[in-house]
Amino acid sequence: MDFSLYNIDPQEFRIIDRHEEGENVTYDLEPAEEPASCPTCYSSSIKKHGTFQRSARDLSEYAKKVGLIIHTHRYKCQNCLGTWVPQFRSIDSNAKMTNRMRDYIRKQSLSVPFSRIKDELDISVSTIRDIFKAYVDGLDSRRKIVAPRVLGIDENYLNNAYRCIYTDIENGLIIDLTPDRKDDTVKRWIATLPEKDRIECVTMDMWWHYRDDVHAELPGVPIVVDKFHVIKNLNDALDAVRKSLKDDLTSNERKTAKDNRWLLLRNNEDLDLMAEARLNDLLHSFPQFKEPYELKENFRNIYKAETREDAENRYSEWKEKALLYAPYRDFIDTVDNWYEEIFNYFDHQYTNAVTESLNSLCKEIAAIGRGYTFDVLRAKILYGTKATKPAKYHYYRKEEPLSDTIDIGYADTIFRNGGIYEYVGAYMPTDNKKHRRVEVSSGADIRMLAYLIGMKHFWN
C-alpha cells in the first residue's frame, strides 16, 4: 500500500497500515527506531517490558479527519530497574494530538471563530479554548511592556460591558485592555505597569474615577482631559440649545432646523464652500442660532491660545456670554469641575489624537467579535492581526547608564538601514557586551487595525 501521500514530520514513525472510513482516516504507526539507552541512568542495558499503545489526532488529510494509533513497547532498565515508554518529538507526553495540530489550532484560534476550527478538525470547543488560553498566557508572559511617556486611558462598550483601554499616545498603540473600568481594576493595572515612573502625562476623558485612580497610583503626574471629549460635550450643549429654541418655530421651520443640525455641529474649518453657504443661509433664517453657534466656535478657538494664561483669560470672557444659555451653563459646570485637567493641555500639549479612530474602531471590533468572551476579544485585538507590533529596544553597553550626560566612557552608536542612531549614555569602556532595554511596548497599532477593518482583512 502506498503511504507516500501522507507526510509525518518529524519522520520518527513507520506506517504499518491505513484505514479509511467515510471522512475519517486512521494510520497505524510504529517507531522508526528503538531507544538505545535508559532516559534516567543512560544505561544501554534495557529490554522490552510489554506492549504499549497510544492514540492521537493529527491535521486533516485532503479534508479527511486523521487519527493515529502508535504501537510501541514499554521498556525496563536492567541497571536502575526503572520502566518507561518512548517519548516522541512530534507528540508531547500524554497529549491527544500532534504538536503540529496544536500549533495549527493556536494560530487559527487568533484568526477565526472557534466554531470554524471545531468543524474543520472535529474537536470540541472546550479543547480549542484550553489550547487558546495556554497559548495566550504564553504570549502574555513573553510580551515586553513598559510604561509609555504619555499614557492614554479610555473606555469603550465592547460585548455588553465597558472595557478599559490603555494606549501609548505617542506611538498610537493599544497596550492592553481590562475587562472593566472599576477602580480596583484600573489601579491594579497601573500599579503593575513596569517602569511607571517613565509616565510624564496621562490623557483621559472626564470619568472622575480615572482621575482618582491616577492620583492614587501616579501622584504628581499631570492629567490632561483630551480636547476631543471637551468638544464633544460642547457640541452636546449647542445641540441642547438648538432644541430649547425650537418651541418658537413653525413645523416647517423645525424640520429645516433639524435637517441642518449637522451644519451647526460641524467644525467651521471642515465645511466646504457649499456647506459654508448653507450655514450662512441657516443662520440668516434663524438668527437665534447665531450667537450659540458663535459661542461654540469661540470656545474651540480657546485651544488655539499659545499660553495657558491666554487660554484661561479667553475662557473667562467666553463664560460671561455663555451663561445666558442654560445648556451652556451645564457645560461651564463641567469645565469648572475639570478646570485643572482641561487647561493642563496648555502646559503639556498632549492629546489623544487616536481617540476618534479608536472609538469607531472598537465599535467595528465589537460587531465582528459578537459572542466572544472578553479574554478572546482581548487576545484577538492584541495578537490576532498584522497590526501587532513588537517592542522597540534601546541599546546600551552597561546595565544602566551612569548619568544622562556623557562625562566618562563613550556613547553607543548603532548603524541601521543606512542611518546612524546614537543612543546617549555613559558607559564603562571595559564593558563590550551590548544590552537592550524596552523603549516602546509591544502593542496593536490603532491605525493599522482601522486599515485592516476597512480592507475587510481583520482576523483573516
HELIX and SHEET records of a PDB file:
HELIX    1   1 ASN A   99  SER A  109  1                                  11    
HELIX    2   2 PHE A  114  LEU A  121  1                                   8    
HELIX    3   3 VAL A  125  ARG A  142  1                                  18    
HELIX    4   4 ASP A  183  ALA A  191  1                                   9    
HELIX    5   5 LYS A  196  ARG A  198  5                                   3    
HELIX    6   6 TRP A  208  GLU A  217  1                                  10    
HELIX    7   7 LYS A  227  LEU A  245  1                                  19    
HELIX    8   8 LYS A  246  ASP A  248  5                                   3    
HELIX    9   9 SER A  251  ASP A  259  1                                   9    
HELIX   10  10 ARG A  261  LEU A  265  1                                   5    
HELIX   11  11 ASN A  268  ASP A  270  5                                   3    
HELIX   12  12 LEU A  273  SER A  285  1                                  13    
HELIX   13  13 PRO A  287  PHE A  289  5                                   3    
HELIX   14  14 LYS A  290  ILE A  302  1                                  13    
HELIX   15  15 ARG A  308  ALA A  322  1                                  15    
HELIX   16  16 ALA A  326  ASN A  337  1                                  12    
HELIX   17  17 TYR A  339  PHE A  343  1                                   5    
HELIX   18  18 ASN A  344  PHE A  346  5                                   3    
HELIX   19  19 THR A  355  ILE A  368  1                                  14    
HELIX   20  20 PHE A  374  TYR A  383  1                                  10    
HELIX   21  21 ILE A  446  GLY A  454  1                                   9    
SHEET    1   A 4 PHE A  13  GLU A  21  0                                        
SHEET    2   A 4 ASN A  24  PRO A  31 -1                                        
SHEET    3   A 4 LYS A  64  CYS A  77  1                                        
SHEET    4   A 4 ILE A  46  GLU A  61 -1                                        
SHEET    1   B 4 PHE A  13  GLU A  21  0                                        
SHEET    2   B 4 ASN A  24  PRO A  31 -1                                        
SHEET    3   B 4 LYS A  64  CYS A  77  1                                        
SHEET    4   B 4 THR A  83  TRP A  84 -1                                        
SHEET    1   C 7 ILE A 223  VAL A 225  0                                        
SHEET    2   C 7 CYS A 201  MET A 204  1                                        
SHEET    3   C 7 VAL A 150  LEU A 158  1                                        
SHEET    4   C 7 ALA A 161  ASP A 168 -1                                        
SHEET    5   C 7 LEU A 173  THR A 178 -1                                        
SHEET    6   C 7 GLY A 443  ASP A 445 -1                                        
SHEET    7   C 7 THR A 388  LYS A 389 -1                                        
SHEET    1   D 2 LYS A 392  TYR A 396  0                                        
SHEET    2   D 2 HIS A 435  VAL A 440 -1                                        
SHEET    1   E 2 ASP A 412  ARG A 416  0                                        
SHEET    2   E 2 GLY A 419  TYR A 423 -1                                        
END                                                                             
